[in-house]
Amino acid sequence: MEYFAGLDISMEETHVCVLDREGAVVHEARTISTTEAIIVPLPKAPACRRVVFETGRMAPMLYHGLRERGVPVVCIESRQAYEALTSLATHKTDRNDARGLAPGSSNRPM
Protein backbone atom coordinates (compact mmCIF):
# COMPACT_ATOMS: atom_id res chain seq x y z
CA MET A 1 0.00 0.00 0.00
CA GLU A 2 1.23 3.51 -0.81
CA TYR A 3 0.84 6.37 1.64
CA PHE A 4 0.96 10.13 1.09
CA ALA A 5 1.10 13.09 3.46
CA GLY A 6 -0.09 16.66 3.19
CA LEU A 7 1.21 19.46 5.39
CA ASP A 8 -0.74 22.64 5.99
CA ILE A 9 1.91 25.02 7.31
CA SER A 10 1.45 28.30 9.12
CA MET A 11 4.06 30.30 11.01
CA GLU A 12 3.09 28.70 14.34
CA GLU A 13 1.52 25.34 13.59
CA THR A 14 1.58 22.57 10.99
CA HIS A 15 -1.22 20.08 10.38
CA VAL A 16 -0.05 16.69 9.13
CA CYS A 17 -2.40 14.27 7.37
CA VAL A 18 -1.35 10.85 6.03
CA LEU A 19 -3.64 9.06 3.58
CA ASP A 20 -3.58 5.72 1.84
CA ARG A 21 -4.01 5.44 -1.95
CA GLU A 22 -7.80 5.27 -1.60
CA GLY A 23 -7.87 8.51 0.39
CA ALA A 24 -8.54 7.02 3.81
CA VAL A 25 -6.92 8.93 6.67
CA VAL A 26 -4.40 6.73 8.50
CA HIS A 27 -2.76 9.38 10.68
CA GLU A 28 -3.29 13.03 11.65
CA ALA A 29 -1.23 15.29 13.89
CA ARG A 30 -0.58 18.93 14.75
CA THR A 31 2.85 20.23 15.62
CA ILE A 32 4.86 23.41 15.66
CA SER A 33 6.28 24.55 12.31
CA THR A 34 9.90 23.48 12.54
CA THR A 35 11.68 20.70 10.68
CA GLU A 36 12.53 18.92 13.93
CA ALA A 37 8.91 18.99 15.11
CA ILE A 38 7.41 17.96 11.77
CA ILE A 39 9.57 14.84 11.44
CA VAL A 40 8.30 13.53 14.82
CA PRO A 41 4.74 12.55 13.74
CA LEU A 42 5.76 11.15 10.33
CA PRO A 43 7.33 7.88 11.64
CA LYS A 44 4.14 7.24 13.64
CA ALA A 45 2.39 6.61 10.30
CA PRO A 46 3.34 4.20 7.51
CA ALA A 47 6.26 5.37 5.34
CA CYS A 48 5.02 7.98 2.87
CA ARG A 49 5.83 7.90 -0.80
CA ARG A 50 5.44 11.67 -0.97
CA VAL A 51 4.92 14.57 1.45
CA VAL A 52 3.36 17.68 -0.10
CA PHE A 53 3.00 21.26 1.06
CA GLU A 54 2.50 24.60 -0.65
CA THR A 55 4.89 27.49 -1.06
CA GLY A 56 5.01 30.16 1.59
CA ARG A 57 7.33 31.97 3.96
CA MET A 58 8.36 28.76 5.73
CA ALA A 59 8.71 26.66 2.55
CA PRO A 60 12.45 27.05 1.79
CA MET A 61 13.58 26.26 5.32
CA LEU A 62 11.21 23.32 5.73
CA TYR A 63 11.80 21.93 2.25
CA HIS A 64 15.58 21.79 2.69
CA GLY A 65 15.37 20.63 6.30
CA LEU A 66 12.99 17.78 5.49
CA ARG A 67 14.99 16.78 2.38
CA GLU A 68 18.20 16.62 4.45
CA ARG A 69 16.43 14.19 6.77
CA GLY A 70 15.35 11.91 3.91
CA VAL A 71 11.69 12.95 3.70
CA PRO A 72 10.38 12.66 0.09
CA VAL A 73 8.98 16.20 0.11
CA VAL A 74 7.39 18.12 -2.77
CA CYS A 75 6.62 21.82 -2.57
CA ILE A 76 3.84 22.98 -4.90
CA GLU A 77 2.93 26.50 -5.88
CA SER A 78 -0.09 28.16 -4.31
CA ARG A 79 -2.13 27.99 -7.51
CA GLN A 80 -1.78 24.21 -7.64
CA ALA A 81 -2.73 23.92 -3.99
CA TYR A 82 -5.74 26.19 -4.49
CA GLU A 83 -6.97 24.07 -7.40
CA ALA A 84 -6.53 20.87 -5.41
CA LEU A 85 -8.31 22.25 -2.37
CA THR A 86 -11.24 23.89 -4.19
CA SER A 87 -12.02 20.61 -5.95
CA LEU A 88 -12.85 19.09 -2.55
CA ALA A 89 -16.30 19.55 -1.08
CA THR A 90 -15.08 20.37 2.43
CA HIS A 91 -15.04 23.35 4.72
CA LYS A 92 -11.77 25.31 4.71
CA THR A 93 -9.80 24.35 7.80
CA ASP A 94 -6.10 23.64 8.35
CA ARG A 95 -6.96 19.98 8.94
CA ASN A 96 -8.90 19.71 5.67
CA ASP A 97 -6.18 21.58 3.78
CA ALA A 98 -3.56 19.08 4.97
CA ARG A 99 -5.85 16.24 3.87
CA GLY A 100 -6.44 17.84 0.47
CA LEU A 101 -2.74 18.39 -0.20
CA ALA A 102 -1.89 14.71 0.26
CA PRO A 103 -1.64 13.48 -3.35
CA GLY A 104 -3.12 10.08 -2.59
CA SER A 105 -6.48 11.73 -1.96
CA SER A 106 -7.31 11.79 -5.66
CA ASN A 107 -6.03 10.60 -8.99
CA ARG A 108 -4.56 13.99 -9.95
CA PRO A 109 -0.94 13.81 -11.08
CA MET A 110 1.73 15.38 -8.89
PyMOL commands that set and color helices and strands:
alter all, ss='L'
color gray80, all
select helices_A, chain A and resi 35-38+42-44+59-68+78-86+94-101+103-105
alter helices_A, ss='H'
color red, helices_A
select strands_A, chain A and resi 3-9+13-20+25-32+50-54+73-76
alter strands_A, ss='S'
color yellow, strands_A
deselect
rebuild
show_as cartoon
